[in-house]
């Protein structure tokens, strides 16, 4: 403690806190009263000191605290606003007003992403005056709680009931509820959510203020996907007005769920990242960690295909926050993106973990996405027979007709070709052609790639691969790499090894650029088989696929090809092929060379049952 010209200064904030806590409550209140007089009892600091000094009710003080809470909300400080609303409720005499202020506190807390605290505040408000939690602002808290918990059916039921009962007297309030539900369903049920979006825009599309802007922006995003055009773009473009009006903390989660995903979907990833940077900085600075979940999910989505490392990091943080804050319903975008990103990275453990979580939810859309991601993982890991099993499970769930937004047919066709079930792969060509005609771009590239894989003549295949590469030039960087990889594989099988190496090296360069390490490992295995040079200075677990590493570890431990096959549910011939790839990638000669390398390489010696790390 130091006394200088500026007054009494504590050496550390903790010392100040300790000194405050040891003083008796009457003395603390007296100090706050004195400070309120010194600051001016009507000033913001004076109001806060009066709130700390008062005992009992003081309605004028409650009004003043409410004004400060509104100011904190406007400045993007939801937790501060919640604390002030809670204190305002505590000093308020009228039960209905007290309940309204507790509801306002719950709403502010939900903006910060604290569902548990919001539930406590809403229960307290109901105990004070149950009629007040029937108001639309209380219903909004209920809807947000349901969405955060993943109860989209309940959230929709609450919003639709309010629409039926209250739309005539408060159309804007009802529209706010509908927007809150619809923005969350935009990814989970993009077709079924259309009626909600149209209704919200009908009720509030022309209304001034943030609700009208949100309804208009959401309507633009929806129409821009199904009926792209200048009118939809103009509506989406009004996000700048909303951001200026509400600030990044209040508007940010909504913009992440709608505008950012729309920009990513339409290929404007740099613009999406710029908006995310602004929102994320503000949310982190305000301490609104729970509100970051959707923002990080959007970050994962727009990073997919350009930087899988950032994609996985953002997705992991979103999932961790959703678990810590009890908001699983806000992590659907992160889950979906993380599943397919982890598959491309070749991270089997993460892919399995995420897909188990998605499958446990039991939704049709989630199962389609999870099975497609697991199929991709097995293709990346060079286990097409397991990929075929996943696609068979997927087909058993949805039937022959794929009515989902998940386009998995190209992976399914590739898996079927690689296990020799060519006729079944050909049966998928009509669907691939229809998707190519409707979407162009990467869909057209995928159609041509599968035609190439089905071609019996390598020169005919090359024509299709050339068209696939042309169609995919403007796609995400790793996607043309997939064309180059399968092209190189086809050329190697046709004994045109020099040509194969050229395409495989191009694929490796693409995959390295975006961090698609699983796909890169598969391309490197092919390059080694084609007689190309692989960078052997990288760590062993980067050079080898997860399955190759398991086989290598068991071989180092002394297992025969037959016992390795039994352990990993493979054929002895497949084990032999994997060991050949291991020898080529590591630059060793047979088992003796592998054992010699293992003497100085702990990664090859770290075995458990099944050969895992």
FIMIDO-473947 format. One line per 2 residues: number of its first residue (from 1); their letters; for each residue x, y, z of C-alpha. Coordinates in steps of 0.1 Angstrom, whole numbers, always signed. Each point is the difference from the previous one (the first is absolute). Example, Ala and Ser with C-alpha at 12.3 -4.5 7.8 and 13.67 -1.06 7.14 Angstrom:
! FIMIDO-473947
1) as) +123:-45:+78 ~ +14:+34:-7
//
This chain:
! FIMIDO-473947
1) xx) +0:+0:+0 ~ +15:+33:-12
3) xx) -12:+36:+8 ~ +10:+24:-27
5) xx) -13:+30:-18 ~ -27:-21:-18
7) xx) -13:-13:+33 ~ +2:-34:+17
9) xx) +12:-26:-24 ~ +0:-38:+6
11) xx) +31:-20:-11 ~ -22:-26:-18
13) xx) -37:-4:-9 ~ -2:-31:+22
15) xx) +12:+20:+30 ~ -29:+25:-7
17) xx) -25:-29:-2 ~ +13:-15:+32
19) xx) -2:+33:+19 ~ -36:+5:-13
21) xx) -11:-35:+12 ~ +14:+3:+36
23) xx) -20:+32:+7 ~ -34:-4:+17
25) xx) -31:+4:-22 ~ -12:+32:+18
27) xx) +34:+16:-5 ~ +1:-10:-37
29) xx) -34:+15:-6 ~ +10:+32:+18
31) xx) +31:+2:-22 ~ -22:-5:-32
33) xx) -24:+28:+12 ~ +30:+23:+5
35) xx) +13:-9:-35 ~ -34:+6:-15
37) xx) -1:+35:+15 ~ +35:+7:-13
39) xx) -7:-13:-35 ~ -35:+16:-2
41) xx) -30:-21:+8 ~ -14:+2:-35
43) xx) +32:-8:-18 ~ +6:-36:-13
45) xx) +26:-6:+27 ~ -22:+16:+26
47) xx) -29:-22:-9 ~ +21:-32:+3
49) xx) +13:+11:+34 ~ -35:+7:+11
51) xx) -10:-35:-11 ~ +28:-14:+21
53) xx) -11:+20:+30 ~ -38:-4:+0
55) xx) -19:-24:+22 ~ -36:-8:-10
57) xx) -19:+15:-29 ~ +6:+32:-19
59) xx) -20:+3:-32 ~ +18:+31:-12
61) xx) +33:-18:+3 ~ -14:-29:-18
63) xx) -10:+23:-29 ~ +36:+14:-1
65) xx) +15:-34:+0 ~ -23:-11:-28
67) xx) +13:+30:-21 ~ +36:-10:+7
69) xx) -9:-36:-10 ~ -14:+13:-33
71) xx) +32:+20:-5 ~ +21:-31:+6
73) xx) -20:-20:-25 ~ +4:+27:-26
75) xx) +38:+0:+5 ~ +2:-38:-4
77) xx) +5:-10:+36 ~ -27:-26:+7
79) xx) +14:-13:+33 ~ +2:+35:+14
81) xx) -35:+6:-12 ~ -12:-32:+17
83) xx) +16:+9:+33 ~ -16:+35:-1
85) xx) -35:-14:-9 ~ +3:-26:+28
87) xx) +9:+27:+25 ~ -28:+22:-13
89) xx) -25:-28:+6 ~ +13:-4:+35
91) xx) -9:+36:+10 ~ -33:+1:-19
93) xx) -33:+0:+19 ~ -26:-9:-26
95) xx) +1:-38:-7 ~ -9:+3:-37
97) xx) +28:+25:-6 ~ +25:-21:+20
99) xx) -9:-31:-21 ~ +4:+21:-32
101) xx) +35:+10:+11 ~ +9:-36:+8
103) xx) -11:-10:-35 ~ +21:+28:-14
105) xx) +30:-13:+20 ~ -7:-35:-14
107) xx) +0:+13:-35 ~ +33:+18:+5
109) xx) +15:-31:+15 ~ -10:-21:-30
111) xx) +17:+26:-23 ~ +32:-9:+19
113) xx) -8:-37:-3 ~ -6:-10:+36
115) xx) -30:-23:-2 ~ +0:-12:+36
117) xx) +0:+35:+14 ~ -28:+10:-24
119) xx) -21:-29:+12 ~ +4:+10:+36
121) xx) -10:+36:-8 ~ -31:-11:-19
123) xx) -11:-23:+28 ~ +5:+28:+25
125) xx) -21:+23:-22 ~ -28:-26:-2
127) xx) +1:-3:+38 ~ -5:+37:+4
129) xx) -27:+4:-26 ~ -9:-29:-22
131) xx) -21:+21:-24 ~ +31:+20:-11
133) xx) +17:-30:-14 ~ -28:-3:-25
135) xx) +12:+31:-17 ~ +18:-2:-34
137) xx) +33:+11:+14 ~ -1:-29:+25
139) xx) -11:-23:-28 ~ +31:+11:-19
141) xx) +22:-12:+30 ~ -19:-33:-1
143) xx) +6:-4:-37 ~ +37:+7:+4
145) xx) +3:-24:+28 ~ -16:-27:-21
147) xx) +22:+7:-30 ~ +31:-1:+22
149) xx) -10:-34:+14 ~ -6:-13:-35
151) xx) -38:-1:+5 ~ -9:+15:-34
153) xx) -34:-17:+1 ~ -9:+17:+33
155) xx) +14:+34:-12 ~ -21:-2:-32
157) xx) -31:-10:+19 ~ +4:+30:+24
159) xx) +5:+24:-29 ~ -29:-13:-21
161) xx) -23:+1:+30 ~ +9:+36:+6
163) xx) -6:+7:-37 ~ -35:-14:+2
165) xx) -9:+18:+33 ~ +18:+33:-2
167) xx) +9:+9:-36 ~ -29:+24:-4
169) xx) +9:+21:+31 ~ +38:-2:-3
171) xx) +12:-11:-34 ~ +36:+12:+5
173) xx) +3:-18:+34 ~ -12:-33:-16
175) xx) +23:+5:-30 ~ +29:+2:+24
177) xx) -9:-34:+14 ~ -3:-15:-35
179) xx) +33:+15:-11 ~ +17:-15:+31
181) xx) -12:-35:-8 ~ +5:+3:-38
183) xx) +36:+12:+2 ~ +9:-32:+20
185) xx) -19:-23:-24 ~ +15:+16:-32
187) xx) +27:-26:+0 ~ -18:-29:+17
189) xx) -31:+1:-22 ~ +5:+25:-29
191) xx) -31:-12:-18 ~ -24:-3:+29
193) xx) +10:+33:+15 ~ -12:+20:-30
195) xx) -36:+5:+13 ~ +14:+15:+32
197) xx) +23:+24:-18 ~ -28:+11:-24
199) xx) -24:+6:+29 ~ +26:+20:+20
201) xx) +7:+22:-30 ~ -37:+4:-6
203) xx) -5:+12:+36 ~ +30:+23:+3
205) xx) +18:+4:-33 ~ -10:+37:-3
207) xx) +3:+8:+37 ~ +27:+24:+11
209) xx) +26:-11:+25 ~ +20:-31:+6
211) xx) -29:-26:-3 ~ -9:+12:-34
213) xx) +36:+0:-11 ~ +5:-36:+13
215) xx) -31:-12:-17 ~ +11:+16:-33
217) xx) +36:-13:+2 ~ -12:-35:+8
219) xx) -25:+1:-28 ~ +28:+11:-24
221) xx) +23:-29:+11 ~ -28:-25:-5
223) xx) -10:+13:-34 ~ +36:+4:-11
225) xx) +6:-37:+4 ~ -32:-11:-19
227) xx) -6:+29:-23 ~ +32:+20:-3
229) xx) -3:+35:-14 ~ +5:+37:+6
231) xx) -31:+3:+23 ~ +13:-27:+24
233) xx) +35:+15:+0 ~ -14:+35:+8
235) xx) -18:-15:+31 ~ +31:-18:+11
237) xx) +20:+31:-4 ~ -20:+18:+27
239) xx) +21:-19:+26 ~ +22:+31:+1
241) xx) -29:+21:+13 ~ -8:-26:+27
243) xx) +37:-1:+11 ~ +1:+38:+2
245) xx) -33:+1:+20 ~ +6:-28:+25
247) xx) +38:-4:+1 ~ +20:-32:-5
249) xx) -9:-16:+34 ~ -38:+1:-4
251) xx) -1:-4:-38 ~ +30:-23:-3
253) xx) -15:-34:+8 ~ -29:+6:-24
255) xx) +23:+11:-28 ~ +22:-30:+5
257) xx) -29:-23:-3 ~ -13:+16:-31
259) xx) +21:+25:-20 ~ +34:-17:+7
261) xx) -13:-34:-10 ~ -16:+15:-31
263) xx) +32:+18:-10 ~ +19:-32:+5
265) xx) -26:-20:-21 ~ +3:+25:-28
267) xx) +38:+0:+0 ~ +7:+34:+16
269) xx) +22:-14:+27 ~ +23:+30:+4
271) xx) -31:+22:+7 ~ -13:-26:+24
273) xx) +33:-2:+19 ~ +1:+38:+3
275) xx) -34:+1:+16 ~ +8:-29:+23
277) xx) +32:+17:+12 ~ -20:+31:+10
279) xx) -27:-21:+18 ~ +24:-24:+17
281) xx) +23:+28:+14 ~ -30:+18:+15
283) xx) -15:-32:+16 ~ +33:-10:+15
285) xx) +6:+35:+14 ~ -35:+1:+16
287) xx) +5:-35:+16 ~ -30:-14:-19
289) xx) +16:-34:-5 ~ -32:-19:-4
291) xx) -10:+22:-29 ~ +32:-10:-18
293) xx) -13:-35:-8 ~ -18:+9:-32
295) xx) +27:+25:-10 ~ +27:-27:+3
297) xx) -22:-24:-19 ~ -3:+25:-28
299) xx) +37:+5:+1 ~ +5:-37:-3
301) xx) -24:-1:-30 ~ +16:+28:-20
303) xx) +35:-13:+7 ~ -9:-35:-14
305) xx) +19:-6:-33 ~ +23:+29:+4
307) xx) +17:-7:+34 ~ -10:-32:+16
309) xx) +22:+7:+30 ~ -20:+31:+9
311) xx) -32:-18:-8 ~ +8:-28:+25
313) xx) +12:+24:+27 ~ -31:+22:-2
315) xx) -23:-31:-1 ~ +17:-15:+31
317) xx) -4:+32:+20 ~ -36:+3:-10
319) xx) -7:-35:+12 ~ +19:+5:+33
321) xx) -20:+32:+7 ~ -33:-16:-9
323) xx) +7:-28:+26 ~ +13:+24:+27
325) xx) -30:+24:-4 ~ -27:-27:-5
327) xx) -9:+12:-35 ~ +3:-30:-23
329) xx) -26:+15:-24 ~ +23:+28:-10
331) xx) +28:-23:-13 ~ -17:-17:-30
333) xx) +20:+19:-26 ~ +33:-7:+19
335) xx) -9:-37:+3 ~ -8:-4:-37
337) xx) +30:+18:-12 ~ +24:-16:+25
339) xx) -11:-35:-10 ~ +9:+4:-37
341) xx) +31:+21:+8 ~ +14:-26:+24
343) xx) -6:-26:-27 ~ +20:+19:-25
345) xx) +27:+5:+26 ~ -1:-37:+6
347) xx) -6:+4:+37 ~ -20:-32:+6
349) xx) -4:+6:+38 ~ -15:+34:-4
351) xx) -22:-10:-30 ~ -14:-29:+21
353) xx) -5:+22:+30 ~ -19:+26:-19
355) xx) -21:-25:-20 ~ -10:-19:+31
357) xx) -13:+32:+15 ~ -19:+9:-32
359) xx) -15:-35:-3 ~ -10:+0:+36
361) xx) -23:+29:-7 ~ -21:-22:-22
363) xx) -9:+24:-28 ~ -1:-11:-36
365) xx) +20:+30:-12 ~ +27:-7:+26
367) xx) +2:-37:-9 ~ +4:+8:-37
369) xx) +28:+24:+8 ~ +18:-23:+25
371) xx) -1:-31:-23 ~ +13:+21:-29
373) xx) +28:+13:+22 ~ +9:-35:+11
375) xx) -1:-12:-36 ~ +24:+28:-9
377) xx) +23:-9:+29 ~ +3:-36:-12
379) xx) +7:+11:-36 ~ +27:+24:+12
381) xx) +14:-29:+21 ~ +0:-23:-30
383) xx) -26:-23:+14 ~ -27:+1:-27
385) xx) -17:-31:+13 ~ -8:+17:+32
387) xx) -12:+31:-19 ~ -24:-22:-19
389) xx) -14:-13:+33 ~ -7:+35:+12
391) xx) -17:+10:-32 ~ -21:-32:+1
393) xx) -12:+10:+35 ~ -7:+35:-13
395) xx) -21:-14:-28 ~ -19:-23:+23
397) xx) -10:+32:+20 ~ -10:+22:-29
399) xx) -8:-24:-29 ~ +11:+4:-36
401) xx) -11:+36:-3 ~ +23:+25:+17
403) xx) -22:+30:+9 ~ +25:+15:+25
405) xx) +24:+29:-6 ~ +29:-23:+5
407) xx) +15:-11:-33 ~ +19:-32:+7
409) xx) -6:-19:-33 ~ +35:+6:-14
411) xx) +17:-15:+30 ~ -24:-29:+0
413) xx) +7:-6:-37 ~ +37:+2:+5
415) xx) -2:-25:+29 ~ -20:-24:-21
417) xx) +24:+2:-29 ~ +30:-6:+22
419) xx) -15:-32:+14 ~ -10:-12:-35
421) xx) -38:+6:+2 ~ +0:+19:-33
423) xx) -36:-5:-10 ~ -12:+14:+33
425) xx) +22:+31:-5 ~ -14:+4:-35
427) xx) -35:+1:+14 ~ +9:+32:+18
429) xx) +10:+19:-32 ~ -36:+14:-6
431) xx) +0:+16:+35 ~ +35:+14:-6
433) xx) -10:+14:-34 ~ -31:+16:+14
435) xx) +19:+16:+28 ~ +27:+12:-25
437) xx) -27:+16:-22 ~ -16:+17:+30
439) xx) +31:+13:+18 ~ +30:-1:-24
441) xx) +34:+7:+14 ~ +12:-27:+23
443) xx) -31:-21:-6 ~ +9:-1:-37
445) xx) +36:-8:+9 ~ -11:-29:+21
447) xx) -23:-14:-27 ~ +29:+1:-25
449) xx) +24:-16:+26 ~ -23:-30:+5
451) xx) -4:-3:-38 ~ +38:-2:-2
453) xx) +2:-26:+28 ~ -26:-21:-19
455) xx) +17:+3:-34 ~ +16:-32:-12
457) xx) +25:+18:-22 ~ +26:+23:+17
459) xx) -1:+25:-29 ~ -38:+3:+3
461) xx) +5:+4:+38 ~ +26:+28:-6
463) xx) -26:+20:-20 ~ -25:-2:+29
465) xx) +28:+8:+25 ~ +9:+31:-21
467) xx) -36:+12:+1 ~ -2:-7:+37
469) xx) +31:+21:+6 ~ -14:+29:-22
471) xx) -33:-1:+19 ~ +17:+0:+34
473) xx) +26:+28:-6 ~ -20:+26:+18
475) xx) -9:-23:+29 ~ +16:-2:+35
477) xx) +37:-9:-4 ~ -2:-36:+13
479) xx) -28:-10:-24 ~ +21:+2:-32
481) xx) +26:-20:+20 ~ -25:-28:+2
483) xx) -3:+0:-38 ~ +38:-1:-3
485) xx) +2:-28:+25 ~ -24:-23:-17
487) xx) +14:+8:-34 ~ +35:-9:+13
489) xx) -13:-32:+15 ~ -17:-10:-33
491) xx) +32:+7:-19 ~ +22:-20:+23
493) xx) -24:-30:-3 ~ +3:+4:-38
495) xx) +39:-2:+4 ~ +5:+36:-11
497) xx) +21:+8:+30 ~ +17:+32:-12
499) xx) -34:+16:-8 ~ -14:-12:+33
501) xx) +28:+16:+19 ~ -8:+34:-15
503) xx) -36:-1:+11 ~ +8:-14:+34
505) xx) +25:+27:+7 ~ -26:+26:-9
507) xx) -24:-17:+23 ~ +25:+0:+29
509) xx) +7:+37:-6 ~ -38:+8:+2
511) xx) -5:-21:+32 ~ +30:+15:+17
513) xx) -13:+35:-7 ~ -32:-5:+19
515) xx) +12:-25:+26 ~ -18:-30:-14
517) xx) +26:-23:+16 ~ -21:-32:-4
519) xx) -5:+5:-37 ~ +36:+10:-3
521) xx) +12:-32:+16 ~ -22:-20:-25
523) xx) +15:+19:-29 ~ +35:-5:+14
525) xx) -6:-38:+2 ~ -10:+0:-37
527) xx) +30:+22:-9 ~ +24:-24:+17
529) xx) -17:-29:-18 ~ +5:+18:-33
531) xx) +37:+4:+7 ~ -1:+36:+12
533) xx) +20:+16:+28 ~ -19:+5:+33
535) xx) +13:+25:+26 ~ +12:-25:+26
537) xx) +13:+26:+25 ~ -35:+6:+14
539) xx) -11:-19:+31 ~ -10:-36:-6
541) xx) -37:+6:+11 ~ -2:+26:-27
543) xx) +15:-22:-27 ~ -22:-30:+7
545) xx) -38:-2:+0 ~ -15:-11:+34
547) xx) -6:-35:-14 ~ +36:-3:-14
549) xx) +13:+11:+34 ~ -20:-27:+18
551) xx) +13:-26:-24 ~ +36:+12:+3
553) xx) -2:+0:+38 ~ -13:-36:+1
555) xx) +27:-10:-24 ~ +27:+16:+22
557) xx) -15:-19:+29 ~ +6:-33:-18
559) xx) -34:-9:-13 ~ -3:-19:-33
561) xx) -21:+13:-29 ~ -27:-26:+9
563) xx) -2:+11:+37 ~ +0:+37:-10
565) xx) -29:-8:-24 ~ -20:-17:+27
567) xx) +7:+28:+25 ~ -11:+28:-24
569) xx) -27:-20:-19 ~ +19:+2:-33
571) xx) +10:-26:-25 ~ +37:-11:+0
573) xx) +3:+14:-35 ~ -12:+34:+12
575) xx) +26:-1:+28 ~ +27:-8:-25
577) xx) -10:+29:-21 ~ +0:+24:+30
579) xx) +34:-12:+11 ~ +13:+6:-35
581) xx) -13:+36:+2 ~ +17:+4:+34
583) xx) +33:-12:-13 ~ -2:+24:-30
585) xx) -10:+30:+21 ~ +26:-5:+27
587) xx) +27:-10:-25 ~ +8:-33:+17
589) xx) +6:-35:-13 ~ -25:-25:+14
591) xx) -6:-9:+36 ~ +38:+1:+9
593) xx) +1:+36:-12 ~ -32:+9:+18
595) xx) +13:-15:+33 ~ +32:+19:-4
597) xx) -19:+33:-4 ~ -22:-8:+30
599) xx) +31:-2:+22 ~ +3:+38:-4
601) xx) -37:+8:-6 ~ -23:-2:+31
603) xx) -31:+5:-22 ~ +5:-34:-15
605) xx) +5:-17:+34 ~ -30:+15:+17
607) xx) -24:-29:-2 ~ -31:-12:+19
609) xx) -25:-27:-9 ~ -10:+7:-35
611) xx) +32:+18:-8 ~ -13:+34:+11
613) x) +19:+27:+18
//
